[in-house]
Amino acid sequence: MATQYRSQDAPGYGPYSAGGFHDGGTGRERHLLPAGLRAPFEARSWREFGYVLLNLPIGIMLFTYAVTMVSLGAGLLVTFLGVPVLAAALGGCRLFGVLERARARRLLGLEVAEPQPLRTTKPGVLAWTGALLKSGASWRALLYAILHFPWAVFSFTVSLVFWTLGWSLLTYPLWFWVFPMWAGQGGLQLYGDGQHGIYLDNPFEITVTALVGLLFTLATPWIVRALTMVDRVLVYGLLGPSRLSARVVELESDRGVVVDTAAADLRRIERDLHDGAQARLVALAMDLGLAKEKLTEDPQAAARMVDEAHGEVKTALQELRDLARGIHPAVLTDRGLDAALSAVASRCTVPVRVDVDLAERPAAAIEGIAYFTVSELLQNVSKHSGARSASVDVWRVEDRLMLQVEDDGVGNADVSKGSGLAGLAERLDAVDGILIVDSPSGGPTRVTAELPWRR
């Protein structure tokens, strides 16, 4: 997705976070204090508090600009100036959106992708104005400017009250040292000569006040963090790319993968026909022509040549069967995945256990993709794994078709190395599928594929 946020990657969670140190032996950070006690001192908490404090002035500025410009543009719609003013209002809100995404990225660790850029059919102010008015991202930025203001007022007030109250009550005993004239003369004497010094009128009251302040201080960072979750939702939902546009981009990418895959398959079929069956048939025609010429002169030689041609015919027929099976096996259409995968497993160089637990058949396209996925994975087992045995499991979970191929080979299979697994992952992704490879060094290798059912 366009937004990737992980709290453990956010600033303030590194080796120098408050109350902790880095353990070089394990690569993990060890803390002397639990999270609840060190939260008020962590850099992340102060950044989030700063973000909430900035909400109010920025919210006022955004709200004032948006309401003023939109009101002015709406009032001028009776003239030709209304539309450009509205476009300027939307353009300004988009610029503010850039700043807000940068602020969220810096203070909240929230990565939000840029929304879809403006698309103009031709240059000029009129085209730019029309693109702004038709852009959903522009109107979402305007909505953010309006909705952000009341939330900014609320979050600013709550966070500032809790933060100020917590630290004020926690440091309440220090006020007797900072402002000694506030101390009474009839309480507990902390030090002095009887006439001059520091007195506490009610030590119990001061202790309870400090403890209440400690509770507020410890709770405030978590309250601020909860408030910033709403800001994250607003920034991600209104200032990022819409789900529809993101889905369109994803589908365009998937379409490109499907087109490239189809073209590669056609090239493979053409190459197999040209280099395999076609070459054998050409050689067969030549052999039969020679045999025909020798039929009257040397019948025995002609018979040998016909016999050799008969063997070539068998080989060509087998290659054509393999090629047809690679396009779409007839057994898959007639008998389904169980029989088709059993046939694939029988051609594997290692024993393969096949377990297909399906009450009904999925969509034909998904069934074909599942078949070729397992077929390619078993080819990898035969060629690269060095395994002694393998297994294939197929089952259904709600509206998803699950495939799992496991072997006891040497492992080290990796999608990122650009091998056949990478191409397989791209093909599955084109139909909203997932490929997960678990292959530690030394094995075993477990490859799990997930496909939509789409029945």
Secondary structure, DSSP 8 states (H G I E B T S, - for coil): ---B--GGGSTT-STT-TTEEEETTTTEEEESS-HHHHGGGSHHHHHHHHHHHHHHHHHHHHHHHHHHHHHHHHHGGGSTTHHHHHHHHHHHHHHHHHHHHHHHHHHT--B---------SSSSHHHHHHHHHH-HHHHHHHHHHHHHHHHHHHHHHHHHHHHHHHHHHHTGGGHHHH-GGGS-SSSEEEEESSSSEEEES-HHHHHHHHHHHHHHHHHHHHHHHHHHHHHHHHHHHHHS--HHHHHHHHHHHHHHHHHHHHHHHHHHHHHHIIIIIHHHHHHHHHHHHHHHHHHHH-HHHHHHHHHHHHHHHHHHHHHHHHHHHHH--HHHHHH-HHHHHHHHHHTSSS-EEEEEE-SS---HHHHHHHHHHHHHHHHHIIIII--S-EEEEEEEETTEEEEEEEE-S-----GGGTSHHHHHHHHHHTTT-EEEEE--TT--EEEEEEEE---
